[in-house]
Amino acid sequence: MFRDNTKELKANFYMDGFLNLNKPVGFTSHDCVAKLRRLLNTRRIGHAGTLDPLAIGVLPIAVGRATRLLQFLRSDKAYRAVIRFGVSTTTDDLEGEILNQQSVLHLDLASVKIALQQFQGTIQQVPPIYSAIQVDGKRLYDLARSGGNVEVPTRTVEVSDIKIVSWQPGEFPELEIDIACGGGTYIRAIARDLGTALQTFGTLANLTRTQSNGFDLENSLTLEQLEEQLQQQTLQPVWPDEVLEHLEAIALSPTLAKRWCQGQRIAPYDLPETFTTSRAPLRIHTETGTFLGIGQLTDPPTGTILTARIVFLDSAEL
């Protein structure tokens, strides 16, 4: 059980960067943020990719100035999921009330393998009614709890890979799989729809997020480990450059770096000859590798220029 030593740890602690949190079961993503705000003594904390209370695993946390960089993280995710067949619930996982339950002793792995094929690639998915998606400005789970009829919009999601880990036959067989997918994919919906494809019911029995937004489970920290490192003053946040490597980079000379951090626009003839022509967000750093922030090439009437979208370091810090 997590022990709350917040008052002992508050001190004068401050950081800018990311934490790779291993979210415990029973905690909402908001619970984790609230806990870390108290533990780190700062309100400037945010997270990437909501996890349901019953799910565990990677929950990227941004602290301080890094909260402004959450939008630039990679969107890919990976999960290990256990799907139970013959059961459906109000929430499409075991947290909800059971709606249907029927024995499916006849179900075999060969049939499951065939059905799984339709869930890879670009697919259409109806998110669970109990989810954080907004419809007409209201969360779906709030609309569902109010008892009204809710039309859940279909969304397009990407599932790049599904691998079978294990199969447990029986009256209510369970399938364990590894799923790699894009952001916005609901594994609960895959469990539900896979059951339908097999002419039965399906619900999510267990979920661990193994990768998210450039972070992996192997290098994650539990709340207990994070508390211990705080006590020992050994906690090291992940520097933004380490998780933004998917963005093309531009290195600036000391003079240009100061100008850019002051909000000045940089003309192409001042940039290295090998600078990119991409109009996507760019990772800006010094010639020695210090991360400065996020920039972008734009095309005003005067010609192409490099502008600042997010300045991470003040020019006085260089």
N, C-alpha and C positions, 0 to 999 in steps of 0.2 A: 504494500500500500504506500502511495506517495505521501511523504511527511512534509508538512508545510513549515518551512523554516524561513519564511519570507522576511520577517523582521530582522533576523540574524544576518541576512545576506545583503540587505539593501545598500548599506555603505554608500560610497560615491562611485557607483559602477555605471559605465556608459560604453556603448560600442556602436559601430556602424558595420553592417555586414549581414550575412545570412547564417541561420542555424538549421541544421538538418535534424529535425525532431522526429523521433519514433513515437507517434501518437498512441497512447494506451487505449484499451477498450473502455467504453463507457464515457469517454470524454468527447464532447463536440469540438470541432475546430475552434469555435469561439471560446470554449472553456480553456483551451490551450493558450490562446492569445491572452485571455484575461489573467491566467496564471503567470505567464511570462512577463506581463506588464508589471505585476506586483514583484515578481522575483528579480527583474532587472531594473526596477524603479524607473520605468519610462513608459509613456503611452504610445510612443512611435514604434509600434509593432504591427505587422500584418502577416497574412499567410497566403500561400498559393494553393489552389485546388482543395476544396472542401472535402473532408472525409466524414462519412456517417459515424454516429456514436459507436456502433458495434464493430466498425472497421478499425484496423490498426495499421501502423506502418508509416511511410515517409510523408511528412507534412513540412514542406519548406517554410521557414519563418524568416521574415525580413525585419531587421532592427535598425532604428535610426534612419539615416539618409538612404539606406538600402530599400526602404519601403517604396520609394519612388521608382525603383527598378523592377518591381514585380511584373509589370506589364511586358518586360523584355525577355523574361525567362523562356526557355524552351517549353513547348506545350505537351510533349509526349509523356506518356505514363505507362506503367506496367503493374500488373496485379497477379497475385495468386488467389484464386477463388475456389470455393467449394459450393457446388450447386446440388440441392436436394430435390429429387423428383417425387411427384405424387402429392405435393403440398403447394398451396397458394395462400398468400397472406395479403393484408391490406397495404403493406409497405413493400412487398416483394422481397422481404428478408425476414429473418426470424424475430425481429423486433415487433412486428405487427401481429394483429389478430388473425388466426387461421380462418380462411374463407372456405377452402376445399381441401379434402384429404382422401386419397384413394390409393390402394395398394397397386404397385406396378411391378410385380415380381417378374413379369414377362419382358421388361425392358432390358436390352443388352447393349454392350459397348459398341458393337458393329453399327447398330441403328443410330446411336449417339454420334459416332464419327461422321456418318453421312449428313446428319442434320446440322452439325457444327459448321460445315462448309459454307452455308448461307450466311454465316455471321462474320465472315472475313471480307476485308476490302471496304469499299464505301457502302454503308448500309443506312437505311431509314430506321429511326428508333423513336418510340414514344416513351419519354421519361416517366418514371414512377410518379403517381399522383402525390405521394409524400416526398417532395423534393423542393429544393430552394429556388427553382426556376420561377421567374416572375411572369405573371399574366395580368395585363391591365394594371400593372403597378403593385400587384400583391403576390406574395409567395404562394406557390402551389400548396404547400403543407398547411398554410393558414386557411386557404380556400377549402381544402379537403376537410379540415377540422370543423369548419362552419356548417358542413352538411349539405352544401349546395352542389348542383351538378357542374362539373368543371370539364371543359374541353381542353385536353392537354395537347399542345402543338407538337407535331412530328418534327424531328430534327435530323440532319445528315451528320453522321459521325464516321470516323475512320478506325478500323480495326486491322492493324497490320499483321498480327500473328496470333494464333491460338495453338497451344500445345497441351496435350493431355498428360497429366502427371500421374494420376491414379484413378481407379474405378472400383467402387465398393457396391457390389450387387446386393439385392435384398428387397424387402417390401417397400422401402423408401430409399432407393439407391442413391449414392452420392458420387458426383464427378468432380475431381480436382483438376483445375486447368491453370495454365499461365497465359495471360492475355497482355499483349502490347497494343496500345491504342492512342488515339489523339485526345486532346482535351475535350471535355463535355460528354464523354462516353459514360453511360450508366451501366455498371456491371449487373446491378439488380434487374435492369430491363433485359439484358441478355439472358439471365437465368430464367426470368418469366417467359420470354419469347421462345427460348429453347424448349421449355416444357410444352408450350403450345405446338411447336413444330413436331414434337414427338407424340402429339395427341394425348397429352396428360397435363400436369401442372409442374411448375418449377419455381423454386425460390432460392435466394442466396443464403447459404448457411454459415459462411465464413468468408472474410475478405481481408487480405493483407496487401497494402500497396508497396511494391518492391522498388519502384523507381518513380520519380516525379520531377519534372522541370529541371533535369540535370543533376538531381540528387539520388542516391541509392540507399537501400536499406542497410547494406553492410557497413556504411560509414555514418549511420544515424546515431543519435543520442537519445536515450530515454530521459524522462524528467528527472529520475533519480541520478543518472550520470551527469546531467547538466548541473544539478544542484551540487553534486560532489565537486565538479570542476570549478564552480563558482567559489565554493568554500576554500579550495586549494589555489584559487586565483590562476588557474591554468586554462580557462575557457578561451578558445580561439575561434572567433567567427570566421566563416568562409568569406574571403575577399571577393567582391563582385566579378572581377576578371576571371575567376576560376569557373564560374557558371554561365558566363556570357561569351564563351569561346565560339559559339555557333554564329555570332555576329561578325561580319567583316570588320577589320580594324584599320585605323589610321594612326600612325605615330607622328607626334608633333615635336618640333625642336623646342628648347626651353623658352625662347621668345614667343613662339606661336602658342605654346601651351598656356602661358600666362594670359595672352590676349584672348584665347578661346574661353578660359575660365572666367574672364571678366565680361563675357557675353559678346565679344566682338566677332564679327563674321570674317571668315578666312577665304580669300580668293584662291582658285585652283593653282595659279602660278606660284603660290607660296607653299603648296603641298608637295610631298615627294612625287617623283615622276611616275611611280607605280600606283598612285592612289586609285581607288575603285571608282567606277561610274554608277554603282548601285544607288538607288534612291531609297533603299531600306534603311532602318536604323543602323548606325555604325558605332563600334566600340572605339572610343578615343583614349589614347594613352600617350605617355611621354616616350622619348626614344629609349629610356632606360626601363620601360615597362610599367610605370605607375599609372593606374587606372584613373582617368579624369572624368569620365561620364559618357553620355550617349549623344551623338551628333547625327546630322543628316545633311546630305547634299540637296540643295534646292535650286530652282531655276527662275529667279526673279528677272525682270527686264534687263538688268545690268549684266547678266550672265550667271553661270553656275557658282555657288558659294557653299561653304561649309558652315552650318549654323549649329547652335547648341540646343538640344532638346532637354537634357538633364545634365546639369553641372554637379558632379559628385564632390569634387575638391575645390575649395576656394583658392584663388591665386596666391593668397598669403601662405597657404600650406605647402606650396611647391618649394 
